Amino acid sequence: MLFLEEIWSRNFTNLFIAPLKLKEIIVSLIFTALIRTLIGLVPAIILTSPLFGVSILKLGFPLLILFLSLYIFGITLGLFVSSGLMRFGPSFENIAWSSLFLLAPLGCIYYPIEILPNFFQIIAKGLPLVYIFDETRNILLNGFVNYENIKQAYILNLIYLLSGIALFYFSFLRARVKGTLINMGE
């Protein structure tokens, strides 16, 4: 979202004119996204208990571990989308918005993986979301933590995060060679 806002506000060129390194831009986007996430998440967690009788805080320490894993996946998705925006320009915005809607059914956010057809189960097992939400359901329904799911989610997150960072650098270099950074948001 932060990259899209830079394009919409016609500030994208200024972002790369500033004497910032790419890693500094990535870190600043990560921390800004964390602050924005917490601004929305903390009130939601506080309000769910009195309004709906559900307290996600019952998960305890595993909630922090699962939230961190989910946040890492969000960072990774943001890096992939930002790479596409840098490389292909604002026309990539449609893919950026649709990526969330494509991942929701495969991530098994609302239902267990067994609901999916076999072909989609194979694809879904490559997403950390499946393991994160499966473990959340497991803790809420069965009351114990399966650390194997958490480990699998973190392994996949690490692979995707490193790929996302590499793609971000590659896309930046390609966009700089093509000169598309100057015309972005104009």
trRosetta pair geometry for C-beta under 8 A, 3 or more apart (Angstrom, degrees):
i j d omega theta_ij theta_ji phi_ij phi_ji
1 4 5.6 -59 -151 40 36 112
1 5 6.2 37 152 -22 69 105
1 33 7.6 131 45 -110 101 98
1 36 7.9 -122 74 113 136 162
1 78 7.9 -57 9 -120 63 109
2 5 5.6 -50 -147 34 33 113
2 6 6.6 38 151 -22 63 101
2 29 5.2 -175 73 -138 148 92
2 32 5.9 89 -95 98 149 132
2 33 6.5 -102 -22 -66 126 91
2 78 7.8 35 29 -161 97 128
3 6 5.6 -51 -154 31 34 114
3 7 6.7 32 149 -17 65 103
3 12 7.9 54 -168 -114 68 104
3 29 7.4 15 -49 -127 85 139
3 78 7.6 149 -2 -174 116 89
3 81 7.3 171 51 112 137 93
3 82 4.4 163 -45 -114 161 94
3 85 5.4 139 138 67 132 157
3 86 7.9 -78 -161 -47 137 85
4 7 5.6 -54 -152 36 36 111
4 8 6.2 32 153 -17 69 107
4 85 7.1 -129 -75 -109 67 154
4 93 6.5 100 -120 -123 112 103
4 96 6.8 168 -69 123 124 159
5 8 5.6 -53 -139 40 33 109
5 9 6.0 21 163 -9 67 111
6 9 6.2 -62 -139 45 24 101
6 11 5.1 -99 -154 78 69 92
6 12 4.6 105 137 -85 99 70
6 15 5.5 8 -159 -39 143 143
6 185 7.1 -88 131 -71 67 150
7 10 7.7 24 176 -76 32 34
7 12 5.0 30 -89 -54 56 132
7 85 6.9 -117 -45 -177 143 127
7 90 5.7 158 173 -91 143 101
7 93 7.9 -141 86 -77 154 119
7 184 6.1 -81 -117 165 94 97
7 185 4.4 -151 -152 -81 57 102
8 185 7.3 -87 -23 -127 13 103
9 185 7.6 -12 69 -157 44 135
10 13 7.9 -13 172 15 63 98
10 185 4.6 161 -119 156 49 110
10 186 6.9 91 -138 -89 100 41
11 14 5.0 -54 -169 41 69 118
11 15 6.4 84 134 -36 81 93
11 185 7.0 -84 31 155 34 164
12 15 5.6 -47 -159 18 36 118
12 16 7.4 9 156 0 64 102
12 181 7.5 -146 139 -166 103 68
12 184 4.5 -86 108 112 147 113
12 185 4.1 150 17 -6 119 139
13 16 6.5 -72 -161 45 36 94
13 17 6.1 36 148 -26 72 111
13 181 6.8 121 -113 150 68 77
13 182 6.1 52 -117 -136 117 42
13 184 6.6 162 -59 63 76 88
13 185 6.7 -138 -18 58 85 117
13 186 7.6 44 -34 -55 129 100
14 17 5.4 -54 -137 34 36 114
14 18 6.5 48 161 -32 66 96
15 18 6.5 -51 -165 17 24 112
15 20 7.7 -55 176 45 61 135
15 25 6.9 83 171 -126 104 126
16 20 8.0 -101 -121 57 36 98
16 181 5.4 -47 58 179 162 135
20 24 4.6 -128 -170 85 94 126
20 25 5.4 106 130 -55 129 87
20 28 7.8 -43 -159 0 146 140
21 24 4.7 97 57 4 77 104
21 25 7.3 -141 97 -5 43 85
22 25 5.6 -53 -151 34 37 112
22 26 6.4 37 152 -19 68 104
22 168 7.2 153 176 130 122 107
22 169 6.2 107 131 -102 161 78
22 172 6.0 -166 -111 41 134 176
23 26 5.5 -50 -146 36 36 113
23 27 6.3 35 155 -18 67 105
24 27 5.8 -52 -142 39 31 109
24 28 6.2 30 157 -18 64 107
25 28 5.9 -57 -146 38 28 109
25 29 6.3 29 155 -18 64 107
26 29 5.9 -58 -150 37 28 110
26 30 6.4 30 152 -22 64 107
26 79 7.3 27 -134 -102 109 106
26 165 7.0 46 -140 -121 161 90
26 168 6.7 92 -90 131 121 162
27 30 5.6 -54 -148 34 32 114
27 31 6.5 23 158 -11 66 106
28 31 6.1 -57 -144 41 31 104
28 32 6.1 31 158 -17 66 110
29 32 5.9 -56 -141 40 28 110
29 33 6.2 30 158 -20 63 109
29 78 7.0 -177 145 144 123 136
29 82 7.6 21 -176 -76 168 160
30 33 5.9 -58 -149 37 26 110
30 34 6.5 29 151 -23 62 106
30 75 5.6 23 -118 -123 98 121
31 34 5.4 -48 -146 32 36 115
31 35 6.6 37 156 -18 65 101
32 35 5.9 -52 -151 35 33 110
32 36 6.4 29 153 -14 65 108
33 36 5.7 -57 -146 41 33 110
33 37 6.1 37 153 -24 66 107
33 74 7.2 -174 154 129 137 118
33 75 7.1 157 78 -93 150 76
33 78 6.7 -72 -87 -76 163 168
34 37 5.6 -54 -146 35 29 113
34 38 6.3 26 157 -16 64 106
34 71 7.0 46 -104 -160 88 134
35 38 5.9 -56 -147 37 29 108
35 39 6.5 35 153 -25 63 104
36 39 5.6 -49 -149 29 33 116
36 40 6.9 18 157 -5 62 105
37 40 6.2 -70 -159 44 31 100
37 41 5.6 17 156 -15 71 121
37 71 7.0 139 117 -115 173 105
37 74 7.7 103 -88 109 143 165
38 41 5.6 -60 -125 45 32 106
38 42 5.6 33 178 -25 71 108
39 42 7.1 -39 -127 27 14 105
39 43 7.8 3 166 0 46 107
40 43 7.1 -73 -163 41 28 99
40 44 6.4 22 153 -17 65 119
41 44 5.6 -65 -150 40 33 113
41 45 6.2 31 158 -21 71 106
42 45 5.9 -54 -146 34 30 109
42 46 6.4 27 156 -17 63 108
43 46 5.6 -57 -145 40 34 112
43 47 6.0 24 160 -14 69 112
44 47 6.0 -62 -141 42 27 104
44 48 6.3 35 161 -35 64 104
45 48 6.2 -47 -145 18 27 113
45 49 7.9 27 162 -18 54 98
45 56 5.8 -92 -131 51 91 116
45 57 6.7 94 179 -49 114 96
46 49 7.2 -64 -175 23 30 105
47 50 6.7 -71 -156 48 43 93
47 51 5.4 15 164 -1 80 127
48 51 6.2 -74 -132 52 23 99
48 52 5.2 -37 -167 38 67 116
48 54 5.4 -55 156 77 107 87
48 55 6.9 151 99 -99 100 39
48 56 6.5 41 77 -9 150 99
49 52 7.4 -51 -90 55 8 73
49 53 7.1 37 -166 -123 44 16
49 54 6.8 -117 -97 77 47 36
49 55 4.3 34 -99 -86 107 89
49 57 7.6 -22 -64 19 129 110
55 58 5.0 104 94 -28 95 95
56 59 6.1 -16 172 0 63 113
56 63 6.4 118 148 -124 89 134
57 60 7.5 68 167 -67 57 39
57 63 6.8 -69 -125 -12 38 170
58 140 7.4 89 88 -113 120 74
59 62 5.2 -103 167 75 95 93
59 63 3.7 115 90 -58 121 98
59 66 7.2 -58 161 25 149 134
59 136 7.1 -34 -106 -136 143 75
59 139 5.4 63 -127 125 90 145
59 140 7.2 -41 -80 -67 94 79
60 63 6.2 151 67 2 25 101
61 64 5.7 -48 -163 28 49 112
61 65 6.7 44 146 -14 72 104
62 65 5.3 -54 -148 40 44 114
62 66 5.9 41 154 -18 74 106
62 135 7.4 -133 175 149 126 115
62 139 5.8 -171 93 -99 150 155
62 145 5.1 -162 -84 -105 144 129
62 150 7.5 -114 -146 -79 95 140
63 66 5.9 -58 -143 42 28 107
63 67 6.0 30 156 -21 65 109
64 67 5.7 -53 -141 37 27 111
64 68 6.3 30 157 -20 62 106
65 68 5.9 -54 -149 34 27 111
65 69 6.6 26 152 -17 61 106
65 150 5.9 7 141 -147 128 135
66 69 5.6 -54 -149 37 33 112
66 70 6.3 33 153 -18 66 106
66 132 5.4 126 -157 -156 91 88
66 135 6.3 -161 -99 91 121 120
66 136 5.9 117 -167 -71 161 95
66 150 7.1 -92 -80 -111 73 100
66 153 7.9 28 -126 91 65 166
67 70 5.6 -56 -147 39 32 111
67 71 6.1 34 153 -22 66 107
68 71 5.6 -53 -145 36 30 113
68 72 6.4 35 153 -22 64 102
69 72 5.7 -49 -149 32 32 112
69 73 6.7 31 151 -16 62 102
69 128 6.3 -144 168 165 105 129
69 132 5.4 -171 103 -97 123 116
69 150 6.9 -144 -48 -151 153 74
69 153 4.7 41 -173 132 144 126
69 154 5.9 -90 -110 -75 110 72
69 157 5.9 -139 -154 -44 77 154
70 73 5.7 -53 -153 35 34 111
70 74 6.5 38 148 -21 64 104
70 128 8.0 -171 -93 119 46 113
70 129 7.6 71 -117 -109 82 70
70 132 5.4 125 -71 -169 89 158
71 74 5.4 -51 -150 34 35 115
71 75 6.5 40 150 -21 65 100
72 75 5.6 -48 -151 32 34 114
72 76 6.4 36 150 -19 64 105
72 128 7.8 -39 86 105 102 168
72 154 7.8 56 59 -124 158 64
72 157 4.4 56 112 -174 128 133
72 161 6.1 -51 178 -70 100 131
73 76 5.5 -53 -149 37 34 114
73 77 6.3 36 153 -18 67 104
73 128 5.0 -150 -82 69 128 127
73 129 6.4 149 171 -60 168 80
73 132 7.5 -105 -6 -23 146 150
73 157 5.7 -89 -66 -111 75 100
73 160 7.2 34 -122 84 68 145
74 77 5.7 -51 -145 37 32 110
74 78 6.3 36 153 -20 63 106
75 78 5.5 -57 -152 37 30 115
75 79 6.5 32 151 -21 65 103
75 161 6.7 27 95 -118 110 101
75 164 7.5 142 124 101 74 157
76 79 5.6 -51 -150 32 33 112
76 80 6.6 32 153 -16 64 103
76 157 6.7 -154 -25 -153 144 69
76 160 4.5 54 -169 127 152 107
76 161 4.8 -95 -86 -86 108 61
76 163 7.8 50 -155 64 110 87
76 164 4.5 -169 -149 -26 69 154
77 80 5.7 -52 -150 36 34 111
77 81 6.3 28 154 -14 66 108
77 99 6.7 163 -165 131 109 132
77 100 7.8 85 170 -81 147 75
77 103 7.5 -63 -112 -27 138 168
77 164 7.9 -65 -37 -108 16 144
78 81 5.8 -57 -143 41 30 107
78 82 5.9 29 158 -18 66 110
78 164 8.0 68 69 -176 58 141
79 82 5.7 -54 -139 40 28 110
79 83 6.2 35 156 -24 62 105
79 161 7.6 97 21 -143 151 54
79 164 3.4 90 90 167 135 114
79 165 6.3 -50 -160 -66 154 45
79 167 6.8 114 142 69 100 103
79 168 5.0 -73 -166 -55 97 123
80 83 5.7 -53 -151 32 28 114
80 84 6.7 26 152 -16 61 105
80 99 7.7 167 100 -151 120 161
80 164 5.3 -77 -49 -119 75 98
80 167 6.4 27 -109 87 62 148
81 84 5.7 -54 -153 36 34 111
81 85 6.4 35 150 -20 66 104
81 92 7.7 159 -165 139 66 114
81 95 7.7 -176 -127 108 83 87
81 96 4.4 89 -156 -124 118 93
81 99 6.3 -137 -83 26 111 156
82 85 5.5 -51 -146 36 35 113
82 86 6.3 35 155 -18 66 103
82 168 6.3 20 91 -117 108 103
82 171 7.9 153 116 83 67 148
83 86 5.9 -55 -149 37 30 109
83 87 6.1 20 157 -12 65 114
83 164 7.3 -152 -20 -160 132 66
83 167 4.5 3 -124 132 168 99
83 168 4.9 -111 -77 -91 101 52
83 170 7.4 33 -150 66 122 85
83 171 3.8 154 -160 -5 80 155
83 172 7.9 -79 -123 -32 72 71
84 87 5.8 -61 -139 43 29 106
84 88 5.7 -21 179 25 69 113
84 92 4.3 179 141 -174 100 146
84 95 6.3 -91 151 87 157 130
84 96 6.8 -173 79 -68 127 90
84 171 7.2 -82 -53 -126 24 152
85 88 7.1 -71 -120 57 16 76
85 89 7.1 -1 -170 -177 52 7
85 90 7.2 32 -149 -89 87 37
85 92 5.1 -149 -88 75 49 128
85 93 7.1 60 -106 -71 100 65
85 96 6.6 25 -61 -64 105 136
85 184 8.0 82 156 -143 87 131
86 168 7.7 86 22 -151 146 62
86 171 4.6 107 80 138 117 112
86 172 5.7 -34 161 -84 156 56
86 175 4.6 -100 161 -32 88 157
86 180 7.5 124 173 96 54 116
86 181 7.1 1 -154 -89 88 87
86 184 7.7 -33 -125 -86 51 154
87 92 7.4 79 67 -53 80 154
87 171 4.2 -85 -52 -147 104 101
87 174 5.8 24 -120 86 92 125
87 175 5.7 -117 -95 -61 41 101
87 180 7.6 74 -162 69 21 151
88 91 6.0 -92 144 68 100 95
88 92 4.2 110 79 -53 116 117
89 92 6.4 137 70 -1 41 96
89 180 5.9 -110 -67 -176 99 125
89 183 7.5 -26 -114 98 125 101
89 184 6.1 -153 -127 -106 79 83
90 93 5.4 -4 -177 -25 63 117
90 184 7.1 143 -36 -149 89 75
90 185 7.3 128 -57 -72 122 52
91 94 7.3 -27 173 11 52 102
92 95 5.3 -53 -170 41 66 113
92 96 6.1 76 133 -31 80 99
93 96 5.2 -50 -149 30 37 119
93 97 6.6 31 157 -14 68 101
94 97 6.2 -57 -151 37 31 104
94 98 6.2 17 157 -9 66 114
95 98 5.8 -61 -138 46 31 105
95 99 6.2 50 158 -44 65 97
96 99 6.1 -43 -154 8 25 116
97 100 6.9 -56 -177 24 39 104
97 101 7.5 19 142 -2 67 110
98 101 5.4 -62 -155 45 52 109
98 102 5.8 52 148 -24 80 106
99 102 5.7 -57 -145 38 31 111
99 103 6.2 24 159 -16 66 111
100 103 6.0 -62 -145 39 28 106
100 104 6.5 42 157 -38 64 100
101 104 5.9 -35 -144 12 33 118
102 105 7.6 -66 -173 33 31 94
102 106 7.1 5 149 7 64 119
103 106 5.7 -76 -149 55 41 103
103 107 5.1 44 157 -31 80 116
103 127 6.9 157 -154 -135 97 148
103 129 6.7 119 166 -4 105 159
104 107 5.8 -56 -135 35 22 111
104 109 5.5 -52 -158 14 72 132
104 110 7.8 34 169 -8 95 104
105 108 7.9 32 171 -67 36 41
105 116 7.9 125 158 -98 88 110
105 120 8.0 -42 131 -176 102 141
106 116 7.7 69 -122 -108 52 149
106 120 6.5 -127 -112 -174 84 100
106 123 6.1 -63 -144 113 125 107
106 124 4.7 -159 -173 -97 75 85
106 127 6.0 111 129 -7 101 153
106 129 7.7 90 105 67 72 130
106 130 7.8 -65 148 -61 63 105
107 124 7.1 -173 -80 -146 19 95
107 127 5.4 -104 -101 130 70 146
107 129 3.1 -30 -150 114 106 146
107 130 6.1 -140 -159 -56 45 62
107 133 6.7 92 148 4 88 137
108 111 6.0 -95 -155 78 76 59
108 112 6.3 17 -171 -164 127 18
108 113 4.8 -53 -84 -74 158 67
108 115 7.5 145 -125 41 99 108
108 116 7.1 -87 -82 -28 103 121
108 124 6.1 76 -27 -173 107 138
108 129 6.9 153 44 121 72 95
108 130 4.9 62 31 -119 121 74
108 133 5.7 -174 101 78 82 130
108 134 6.7 26 105 -57 134 89
109 129 6.6 -42 -68 171 83 120
109 133 5.4 -149 -119 -94 43 163
111 115 4.6 -5 137 6 130 156
112 115 5.9 123 72 -13 65 96
112 134 6.6 79 -131 -113 78 89
112 137 6.8 -126 -80 85 90 167
113 116 5.8 -44 -171 20 56 114
113 121 5.6 96 167 -130 101 91
113 124 5.7 176 -133 109 106 141
113 125 7.3 70 -153 -70 151 78
113 130 5.6 48 -77 -155 123 116
113 134 6.6 -20 -15 -81 107 125
114 121 7.7 33 -103 -104 30 130
116 120 4.2 -115 177 92 119 113
116 121 4.9 157 90 -64 115 74
116 124 5.9 128 32 -11 172 148
117 120 5.1 80 59 17 78 102
117 121 7.0 -136 98 -14 36 90
118 121 5.4 -52 -146 28 33 117
118 122 6.9 36 156 -22 64 98
119 122 6.1 -53 -163 26 32 111
119 123 7.1 23 146 -9 63 105
120 123 5.5 -52 -150 40 43 111
120 124 5.8 46 151 -24 72 108
121 124 5.5 -54 -139 39 30 113
121 125 6.4 37 158 -29 63 102
122 125 6.1 -51 -153 24 26 112
122 126 7.8 26 148 -17 54 101
123 126 6.1 -61 -173 26 40 112
123 127 7.8 30 141 -17 66 104
124 127 5.7 -57 -163 27 49 112
124 130 5.0 110 157 -74 94 138
125 130 6.2 -85 -102 69 38 162
126 156 7.0 156 -177 -134 47 129
127 130 5.2 103 78 -10 90 97
127 156 7.1 120 -178 158 15 152
128 131 5.8 -62 -161 42 51 107
128 132 5.9 50 146 -24 80 108
128 152 7.7 174 -122 121 69 72
128 153 4.2 90 -158 -152 93 74
128 154 7.7 98 -132 -49 126 22
128 156 4.3 -175 -68 87 89 122
128 157 4.9 46 -78 -57 160 85
128 160 7.3 -113 -15 15 118 140
129 132 5.6 -58 -143 38 32 112
129 133 6.0 14 168 -5 70 110
130 133 6.7 -66 -145 44 20 96
130 134 5.9 21 159 -20 61 117
131 134 5.7 -54 -136 40 27 113
131 135 6.2 26 162 -18 62 108
131 149 4.4 175 -167 -172 91 81
131 150 7.1 174 150 -75 113 23
131 152 4.8 -163 -109 87 158 107
131 153 3.9 -153 90 -62 125 95
131 156 7.4 145 16 21 135 134
132 135 6.2 -64 -155 37 23 106
132 136 6.5 24 150 -20 62 107
132 149 7.7 170 -67 152 24 105
132 153 5.1 106 -57 -125 79 149
133 136 5.3 -46 -144 33 39 116
133 137 6.4 40 155 -17 66 101
134 137 5.9 -54 -152 37 31 109
134 138 6.2 35 148 -23 64 108
134 149 5.7 -137 88 -143 108 143
135 138 5.2 -50 -144 35 35 118
135 139 6.3 36 157 -20 67 101
135 145 7.2 36 -169 -148 106 69
135 146 6.1 -135 -118 57 92 91
135 149 4.1 175 -67 104 111 140
135 150 5.9 88 -111 -58 169 77
135 153 7.4 -85 0 -22 136 139
136 139 6.0 -53 -149 34 29 107
136 140 6.4 21 156 -12 63 110
137 140 5.9 -61 -145 43 30 107
137 141 5.8 8 165 -3 69 117
138 141 6.4 -66 -135 47 21 96
138 142 5.4 -30 -174 31 63 118
138 144 7.4 -61 150 73 97 63
138 145 7.6 107 108 -122 114 33
138 146 5.7 -39 138 8 161 113
138 149 7.1 149 16 9 149 159
139 142 7.1 -60 -103 57 13 78
139 143 6.9 56 -168 -113 48 15
139 144 7.2 -128 -113 72 59 21
139 145 5.9 19 -94 -87 104 68
145 150 7.4 4 178 -21 104 132
146 149 4.9 65 97 3 104 106
146 150 7.5 161 97 -6 59 87
147 150 5.2 -53 -151 41 51 115
147 151 5.9 56 149 -25 76 101
148 151 5.7 -51 -145 35 30 112
148 152 6.4 32 154 -19 63 106
149 152 5.8 -55 -148 36 30 111
149 153 6.4 32 153 -20 64 106
150 153 5.7 -53 -150 34 32 113
150 154 6.5 27 154 -15 65 107
151 154 5.9 -60 -150 39 30 108
151 155 6.4 32 154 -21 66 106
152 155 5.8 -52 -146 34 31 112
152 156 6.4 27 157 -13 64 107
153 156 6.0 -59 -150 41 29 107
153 157 6.1 31 152 -22 65 110
154 157 5.4 -51 -141 37 33 116
154 158 6.3 38 158 -23 65 102
155 158 5.9 -53 -152 31 29 111
155 159 6.7 27 152 -16 62 105
156 159 5.8 -55 -150 37 34 111
156 160 6.2 25 157 -11 68 110
157 160 5.9 -61 -143 44 29 105
157 161 5.8 31 158 -24 67 111
158 161 5.7 -53 -139 35 26 112
158 162 6.4 23 162 -14 62 106
159 162 6.3 -60 -152 38 25 105
159 163 6.4 22 152 -15 62 112
160 163 5.5 -58 -146 41 33 113
160 164 6.0 37 154 -25 68 106
161 164 5.6 -52 -145 34 30 113
161 165 6.5 29 156 -18 64 102
162 165 5.9 -50 -146 35 32 110
162 166 6.4 31 154 -16 63 107
163 166 5.8 -57 -148 40 31 110
163 167 6.1 29 155 -18 66 109
164 167 5.7 -55 -143 39 29 110
164 168 6.3 36 154 -25 63 104
165 168 5.6 -51 -149 31 31 115
165 169 6.7 28 154 -14 63 103
166 169 6.0 -56 -152 38 31 108
166 170 6.2 30 152 -17 66 110
167 170 5.5 -55 -142 41 33 113
167 171 6.0 33 158 -20 68 107
168 171 5.9 -55 -143 37 25 109
168 172 6.4 28 155 -20 61 107
169 172 5.8 -56 -149 35 29 113
169 173 6.5 26 156 -16 64 106
170 173 5.9 -58 -151 37 30 108
170 174 6.3 26 154 -15 66 109
171 174 5.7 -56 -144 40 32 110
171 175 6.0 30 157 -18 67 109
172 175 5.8 -57 -144 39 27 109
172 176 6.2 29 155 -21 63 108
172 181 8.0 43 -152 -75 67 129
173 176 5.7 -54 -147 35 30 112
173 177 6.4 30 154 -19 64 105
174 177 5.7 -53 -148 35 31 111
174 178 6.3 20 157 -8 66 110
175 178 5.9 -59 -141 47 30 105
175 179 8.0 -121 167 44 54 11
175 180 4.7 -85 -154 60 83 104
175 181 5.1 97 139 -49 109 88
176 179 7.5 35 -178 -73 28 35
176 181 6.0 6 -90 -6 59 132
179 182 5.7 -28 179 21 78 115
179 183 7.2 62 134 -6 81 104
180 183 5.9 -65 -152 47 49 102
180 184 6.3 69 150 -50 74 95
181 184 5.7 -38 -151 3 33 121
182 186 7.8 2 139 -23 60 139
183 186 5.3 -91 -161 31 51 125
